[in-house]
């Protein structure tokens, strides 16, 4: 850690300040599209490390995780394992992640989701695409297909999450939901439904059909793509 700080502190202060100003000016004039991922990451790191050259750390994080989104979404423990990342950096990255999740959620909550499908997929992808373990979420809708609740039901291992149709049905009744959308992620990155996914979805669908509650879709989130049971004629 000491060696890292010494090397970065060697950058002249005027050069560092001018570099930061140039990046900020480019961002303000051209938006995020004007900056590659590592420079956008630098802008985030400026606040956490105000008196050092953060370019080497930005490159190191990008090399370690692969993309801006994966850096922001990485668990705190994995971030802390990268040389030069301290508590202030982890905190800043997690604040950015939380802000992204909240913004994406605001675009779908209390809205008719079937006509806002792209926003819904963006929200689910933001929340789940880069998780290391499987998570199962249920989106509860009212009679007008307005999203009234989004709840994480279970979190499992890297390739399995337990789901109980009776618990899904019970919660839908508690919320007076008329329909649901099932969502879970595949940490492997491949969103293709497994045999277990198909069987579990059928069991939930049978349980809710008896209660006149519709299962609109089951969406599986991968790293760079999603699959839809409805689109695949599996539901």
N, C-alpha and C positions, 0 to 999 in steps of 0.2 A: 504493500500500500504506500509506504514512504517513497519508494522508487518511482511509482506511478505519479505521485503528486509532484515530485521534484522535476520529472521530465516535462510535465504539463506546465508547471510554474515558470519554466524557462521561456515560454512564449512571451514576447514583449507585450506589455499591457496595452499600448496603443494599437498594436496589430489585433489583439484579442477584442478590444472594444469596437474597432472598425469592422471586424468580421461579424460581430454580433449585430451591429447596426445594419450592415448590408443584408444579412439574412432577414432581419425584421422588416426592412423596407421592401424586400422582394415579396415577403409573405403578405404584407399589407396591400401591395399594388397588384399582385397576381394570385393571391390565395394559395391554398395548399398545393394546387396543380403546378405552381411555379417552383416548387422545391422537391427534390428527390426525398425518399424516405429518411435517409440518414440526416439530412439537413432539417427536416421537420422534427426529427428526434432531438437534434441539437437545440432547437427552440424550446422544447420541453425541459431539457437538461439545464438550460441557462438559469432557470429559477432555482433549481436544486443546488447547482454549483456555480455561484455568481462570480468567482474570482479565478477560474481556471479555464484553460482551453478544453472544451468538452468534445471536440471532434474525434479524438482517438477513442473515447469511451462510446460515442455514438456508433462508430464503425465496429467496435468490439461487440456491442449489443446486437447490431444487425447481423454480424457474422455468426454469433452464437444462436440467435433465435430465428433469423431468416427474413423477417419483414417488420415494418413498423407496428402492424396490428398484433403480431405475435409477441413483440417486446412489451407492448402495453398490456397484453392479456396474460403474460407469464406470471405464474405464482410468485409471491414475494420471496419464498425460500430459494427458488431457482434464480431469480434476479440477484439476490444477495451473493450467490456463488460466482458472479462475474467480477473480475478484478476491477476495482474502482467504484463499485456500486455500494453506497452506504444507505443509511436509513432515509436520508433526505431524498435521494434519487428514487428509492422504492416508493416512498410516500407520494412524490410528484407523479410518478407513472400510474399509481393506483387511483389518484385523484382524476387523472385524465380518463382512465378506464371507467370509473364510476360516472363521470360526466357524460361519456359516450353512451353508456347504458341508459342513463336517465333520459337523455335526449331522444334516443331511439324509442324508449318506452312511451314517452309523451306523445309520440306520433301515432300510437295505436290504441292506447287506453281510452276507454269511453268513446270509441269510434266503431263504425260498422266495418268489420275487418275483411269481409269477403270482397268488398270493393276497394280495400286498401291493402291488397295482398302483398305487393312489393314492399310496403313499409313494414308489414308484419314479418316477412322473411328477413328483412334487414335487421329488425329488432332481435329476432331469434338467433340470427347469425352472430350479431354483435355480442350477445350474452353467452353463446354456447360453443361457437366454432373452435375455439382454442383451448377448451378445457382438457385436462389430462385424464379425467375420468368421465364416465357416462353420467348424464343427468337426465331425469325424466320430468317434463313440465306439462301442465295442463292449462290450456286457455279456455276459460269458461265464458260462454256467450248467453245473452238474453234472447228473447223472442225476435228481436230486430237484428240479431247477430252482432250486437255491440259487445265489445270485450269488457266484461265486468270484473274479471280477476285473472291473474296469471300466477300460478303457484308451482313451485318446485316440489314434487311429491317425493322423489327419492334421488339419492346420489349413490352410485355404485363403484365398481372397479373399472379398469380400463376397457373391459369388454362385456360387462354385465351390470344391469340395474334391475332390482326386483320391483315388480309392479303388481298390485293386487286390485283386480276389477271391483271387488266389493268396496274398497276404500275410495276408488274413483267415483263410483255410483253414490256413495254416502256423501261425499263432498259436493257433488253436483246438486244433490237434493238440498243440502244445507244452503247453498248459494242461490237456489231456485233457478238454476241454469236450464236453458232449453236445448243447448248444444255445446259441444266441446271440440277443441282441436288438440290432438296429442302432438307433442314435440319431444324428441330426444336427440342427442348428439352421438356421433361415432368418433371417438378419439383417434382411430386409425386413419381418419381422413376420408374414407370411402363411405358415401351415404347410402349405398345399396342396402335394401332391407334384407335382413337375415331371416331364416326360417322361424327363429324364435320371435323376431319382431312381428312377423305375419301372424303367428299363432296368438301372441299376446294381444295384438290389435283385434283379432276376431273375438277373443274372449271378452274384451272390454265392450266391443260393439254389441255382443249378445246381451251382456248385463244391462247396458243402457237402453237398448231397444225395448226391453221389457218395461222400462220406466218412461218410454216415449221421449227419450233424450237422444238427439242425433249426434253421431260422430262425423263431423264434416271432413276431417282429414287426419292423417298422421304424417308429420313432416320429420324427416331425418336430416340433421345438420352435419355436413362434413367440413373439411378444412376449407375447400374452395367451391363447394357445390352442395346442393340439397336434393333430396328426393321426396316425392309426394305420393302417398298411397292412392289418392284420388286420381292423380295424373297417370299412375301406373295401372289403374283399374283393379287395385287390390282392396278397395273399400267401396 
